[in-house]
Amino acid sequence: MIDSKGPVSGPVLGIESSCDETGIAVYQPGRGLLAHALYSQIALHAEYGGVVPELASRDHVRKLLPLLRQTLAEGGLKVSDLSAVAYTAGPGLIGALLVGAAVARSLAWALELPAIGVHHMEGHLLAPLLEDPAPDSEPLAPPFVALLVSGGHSMLVGVDKIGSYTILGDTLDDAAGEAFDKTAKLMGLPYPGGPALAKLAERGDPRAFKFSRPMTDRPGLDFSFSGLKTQVLLAWRDSDHAEHTKADIARGFEEAIVETLAIKCRRALVQTGYTRLVVSGGVGANKRLRAQLAEAGQREGFRTYFPRLAFCTDNGAMIALAGSIRLAAGQTSGPEIRVLPRWNLESLPEVA
């Protein structure tokens, strides 16, 4: 998938179209993020209570080029200013991926630019590098542990070097974000369910409902949230369905997810001996998760790094950044339009 060519140091266009968000960004090493824009398909899929792949692909076709023009204009850039193109090649919905890949490869061919297909989860993993480090904080650099939590993924990754990844733990069933969405749906909350449930949980009593912390009573770093969903379903079915009860159940569910993720993160840090933790992906925007991990880090001596909220969900900025890192190392992809709906993160080549 990735070959070695000459290094690229100019502005890199990033295209993200793996699921239901169209993201465009331009990033340049040494200058940082020059421009970015994101279009969400939430309104389109709300009627169906979830993402419809065919509709997602068609909407990417409609929105991608206008969003590209908008992003370049906002950055004061012309197409001729670009030095390379990076695009999400997987994992994701095959139709949605093909739209972004086709546009990226066509631009690269027409402009005679190098291009590279980026692993979506590597984009999330590197997203905190988009931020300038705080004055009192050391910059993020490997080695570190990454918690990648979204609607499609819940995994702990050991990052020895950029491109050198070890999956320490993965989900055995639903990802954390998917569990949030499905639990919200069974309680009658609007789409997208995860943010709606988290907002409702802010009003709930954390002591009212105590749900299990799945797979924390045994060794290992894998996740499983299907049993937790069943517990919430039974609690909701047997409740009085009052608004305060709904909020209490939401809070109990959120606490169970957050504490489970936090326990596994701390285990992964102990297992690897690393002292840095990256938290990224859509669930990485959860306030309770951020607060609990930041507090644990202060208490136990590890540093926690989060991207800003706008870069937790799928976005073009993380793809432009990840692509620019590999392009700067002389890596590019071949001219074919090729995507990988399933793509093992551990199969990526190391960045020299």
C-alpha positions in Angstrom: 0.0 0.0 0.0 2.8 2.4 0.8 6.0 3.0 -1.2 9.1 5.2 -0.5 9.7 8.2 -2.8 11.1 11.7 -2.2 10.1 13.6 0.9 7.3 16.2 0.9 7.5 19.4 3.0 4.9 21.7 1.5 1.1 22.0 2.1 -0.7 18.7 2.3 -4.4 18.3 1.5 -6.2 15.9 3.8 -9.5 14.2 2.8 -11.6 12.2 5.3 -14.7 10.4 4.1 -14.7 7.1 6.0 -18.3 7.2 7.3 -20.8 10.1 7.8 -18.5 13.2 8.0 -16.8 14.9 5.1 -13.6 16.5 6.3 -11.1 18.7 4.3 -7.9 20.3 5.7 -4.5 21.6 4.6 -1.5 21.0 6.9 2.1 22.0 6.4 5.0 20.7 8.5 6.6 23.6 10.3 3.5 25.9 9.9 0.8 23.6 11.2 -2.9 23.6 10.2 -3.5 26.2 7.5 -7.3 25.6 7.0 -9.9 22.9 7.8 -13.7 22.4 7.3 -16.1 19.6 8.3 -19.5 18.7 7.1 -21.6 16.3 9.3 -24.4 14.1 7.9 -26.2 13.9 11.2 -29.4 15.5 9.9 -29.4 13.1 6.9 -29.2 10.0 8.9 -31.3 11.1 11.9 -34.5 9.9 10.2 -33.1 6.3 10.1 -31.6 6.3 13.6 -28.2 5.4 12.2 -25.8 5.7 9.3 -27.2 4.4 5.9 -24.0 3.6 3.9 -25.5 4.3 0.4 -26.8 7.7 1.5 -23.5 8.5 3.2 -21.6 7.8 0.0 -23.9 10.0 -2.1 -23.6 12.9 0.3 -19.8 12.7 0.2 -20.1 13.0 -3.6 -22.3 16.2 -3.2 -20.2 17.8 -0.5 -16.6 17.0 -1.1 -15.7 19.4 -3.9 -17.6 22.4 -2.6 -16.0 21.8 0.8 -12.6 21.5 -0.8 -13.0 24.9 -2.5 -14.3 26.5 0.7 -11.3 25.2 2.7 -8.7 26.4 0.2 -10.4 29.8 0.0 -10.5 30.2 3.8 -6.8 29.3 3.9 -5.9 31.8 1.1 -4.7 28.9 -0.9 -4.9 27.8 -4.5 -4.9 24.2 -5.8 -1.5 24.9 -7.3 -0.1 25.7 -3.8 -0.6 22.0 -2.7 2.4 19.7 -2.5 0.7 16.4 -1.9 -2.7 14.8 -1.1 -3.5 12.5 1.8 -6.8 10.6 2.1 -8.5 8.1 4.3 -8.0 4.7 2.7 -9.6 2.7 5.5 -11.0 1.3 7.7 -14.5 2.5 7.0 -17.5 2.1 4.7 -16.3 1.0 1.3 -18.5 3.3 -0.7 -17.7 6.4 1.4 -13.9 5.6 1.3 -14.0 5.2 -2.5 -15.5 8.7 -2.9 -12.6 10.3 -1.0 -10.0 8.1 -2.6 -11.3 8.8 -6.1 -11.2 12.6 -5.6 -7.7 12.4 -3.9 -6.2 10.2 -6.6 -7.7 12.3 -9.4 -6.4 15.6 -7.9 -2.9 14.0 -7.5 -2.9 12.7 -11.0 -4.1 16.0 -12.5 -1.6 18.1 -10.5 1.2 15.5 -10.7 1.4 15.4 -7.0 2.3 12.5 -4.7 -0.5 11.0 -2.6 -0.8 8.7 0.3 -3.7 6.6 1.7 -3.9 7.1 5.5 -5.1 4.6 8.1 -8.1 6.2 9.8 -7.1 5.1 13.3 -3.5 6.3 12.8 -5.1 9.7 12.1 -7.0 9.6 15.5 -3.9 8.3 17.3 -1.8 11.3 16.0 -4.5 14.0 16.4 -3.1 15.4 19.6 0.0 16.4 17.6 -2.2 19.1 16.0 -2.1 21.0 19.3 0.7 23.2 20.6 1.9 21.8 23.9 1.0 23.8 27.0 3.9 25.9 28.4 4.1 23.6 31.5 3.7 20.4 29.5 6.2 18.3 27.6 5.4 17.7 23.9 3.8 14.5 23.0 6.3 11.9 21.5 6.5 8.1 21.5 6.5 5.9 23.4 2.9 6.2 24.6 -0.3 4.3 25.0 -3.3 5.4 22.9 -6.9 4.8 23.8 -8.9 5.0 20.6 -12.6 5.1 21.3 -15.4 5.9 18.8 -18.6 4.4 17.4 -16.7 1.7 15.5 -13.6 1.2 17.6 -12.4 0.7 21.2 -8.8 -0.3 21.4 -5.7 0.3 23.4 -2.5 0.7 21.3 1.1 0.6 22.4 3.0 3.2 20.3 6.7 2.4 20.4 7.4 4.7 17.4 5.2 6.3 14.8 4.2 3.4 12.6 5.2 0.8 15.1 2.0 -0.2 16.8 0.9 -3.0 19.0 -2.8 -3.7 19.7 -2.9 -4.2 23.5 -6.6 -4.6 23.8 -9.6 -4.5 21.5 -13.4 -4.7 21.7 -14.9 -8.2 21.6 -18.4 -6.8 20.6 -19.8 -3.3 20.5 -17.4 -0.4 20.6 -17.9 2.2 23.4 -19.4 4.7 21.1 -21.7 2.1 19.7 -22.8 1.1 23.2 -23.6 4.8 24.0 -25.7 5.1 20.8 -27.6 1.9 21.2 -28.3 2.5 24.9 -29.5 6.0 24.1 -31.8 4.6 21.4 -33.5 2.1 23.7 -34.2 5.0 26.1 -35.8 7.0 23.4 -33.1 9.7 23.1 -32.6 11.4 19.7 -29.9 10.6 17.2 -26.9 10.8 17.6 -27.4 9.0 20.9 -24.0 9.2 22.5 -23.8 13.0 23.0 -27.5 13.1 24.0 -27.0 10.4 26.6 -23.9 12.2 28.0 -25.8 15.5 28.3 -28.7 13.7 30.0 -26.3 12.0 32.4 -25.1 15.4 33.7 -28.4 15.7 35.6 -28.3 12.1 37.0 -27.4 10.8 40.4 -24.3 8.5 40.1 -25.4 6.5 43.1 -28.9 5.6 41.9 -27.9 2.8 39.5 -24.7 0.8 39.8 -23.8 -1.2 36.7 -20.9 -3.6 36.3 -17.5 -2.6 35.0 -17.2 -5.3 32.2 -14.1 -7.5 32.2 -12.3 -5.5 34.9 -12.5 -8.4 37.3 -10.0 -10.4 35.3 -6.6 -9.8 33.7 -6.4 -8.4 30.2 -7.0 -5.3 28.2 -9.9 -6.3 26.0 -13.4 -4.6 26.2 -16.9 -6.0 26.1 -20.0 -3.8 26.5 -22.8 -6.0 25.3 -23.6 -7.3 28.8 -23.7 -3.7 30.1 -26.2 -2.8 27.5 -28.4 -5.6 28.6 -28.2 -4.5 32.3 -29.3 -1.0 31.2 -32.1 -2.4 29.1 -33.5 -4.4 32.1 -33.1 -1.4 34.5 -35.0 0.8 32.0 -37.7 -1.7 31.3 -38.4 -2.2 35.1 -38.2 1.5 35.9 -41.0 4.1 36.2 -39.6 5.9 33.0 -39.7 9.2 34.8 -37.3 11.9 33.5 -35.2 11.9 36.7 -34.9 8.0 36.4 -33.9 8.3 32.8 -31.1 10.7 33.8 -30.0 8.4 36.7 -29.8 5.4 34.4 -27.8 7.4 31.9 -25.4 8.6 34.6 -25.0 5.1 35.9 -24.3 3.8 32.4 -21.8 6.6 31.6 -20.0 6.0 34.9 -19.6 2.3 34.1 -18.2 3.0 30.6 -15.8 5.7 31.8 -14.5 3.8 34.8 -14.0 0.6 32.6 -12.0 2.6 30.1 -10.0 4.3 32.8 -9.2 1.0 34.5 -7.9 -0.5 31.3 -5.9 2.6 30.4 -4.1 2.4 33.8 -3.4 -1.3 33.3 -2.0 -0.7 29.9 0.4 2.0 31.2 1.6 -0.4 33.9 2.0 -3.2 31.5 4.1 -1.2 29.0 5.9 1.0 31.5 4.9 4.1 29.5 4.0 7.4 31.2 2.1 9.1 28.4 -1.5 8.4 27.4 -3.3 9.6 24.3 -7.1 9.6 24.3 -8.8 10.2 20.9 -11.9 9.3 18.9 -15.5 10.5 19.3 -15.9 9.2 22.9 -12.6 11.0 23.7 -14.8 14.1 23.8 -16.7 12.8 26.8 -16.3 15.2 29.7 -16.4 12.5 32.4 -13.7 10.4 30.7 -11.4 13.4 30.2 -11.8 14.5 33.8 -11.3 11.0 35.3 -8.2 10.3 33.2 -6.7 13.7 33.9 -7.2 13.3 37.6 -5.8 9.7 37.5 -2.7 11.1 35.7 -2.1 13.7 38.3 -2.5 11.1 41.0 -0.5 8.3 39.5 2.2 10.2 37.6 1.3 9.9 33.9 0.5 12.6 31.4 -2.7 12.5 29.4 -3.1 14.1 25.9 -6.4 14.9 24.2 -7.1 16.6 20.9 -9.5 19.5 21.0 -13.1 18.5 20.8 -13.4 19.4 17.1 -10.6 16.9 16.3 -12.0 14.0 18.4 -14.6 13.1 15.8 -13.6 12.2 12.2 -11.9 15.2 10.5 -9.6 16.1 7.6 -7.0 17.7 9.9 -5.9 14.4 11.4 -5.6 12.8 8.0 -3.6 15.7 6.6 -1.3 15.5 9.6 -0.8 11.8 9.5 -0.3 11.9 5.8 2.3 14.7 6.0 4.3 12.7 8.5 4.5 9.8 6.2 5.1 11.9 3.1 7.9 13.8 4.9 9.5 10.4 5.4 9.3 9.7 1.7 6.4 7.4 1.8 3.6 7.5 -0.9 0.9 5.2 -2.2 0.6 3.8 -5.7 -1.6 5.5 -8.4 -4.5 3.0 -8.2 -7.7 3.9 -6.4 -7.6 1.3 -3.6 -9.3 1.3 -0.2 -9.2 -1.1 2.7 -12.5 -1.3 4.6 -10.7 -3.6 7.1 -7.1 -2.6 7.7 -4.9 -3.9 10.5 -3.2 -1.0 12.3 -0.2 -3.3 13.1 0.5 -3.8 9.4 1.6 -0.2 8.8 5.3 0.4 8.1 7.4 2.3 10.6 8.2 6.0 9.9 11.9 6.4 9.9 
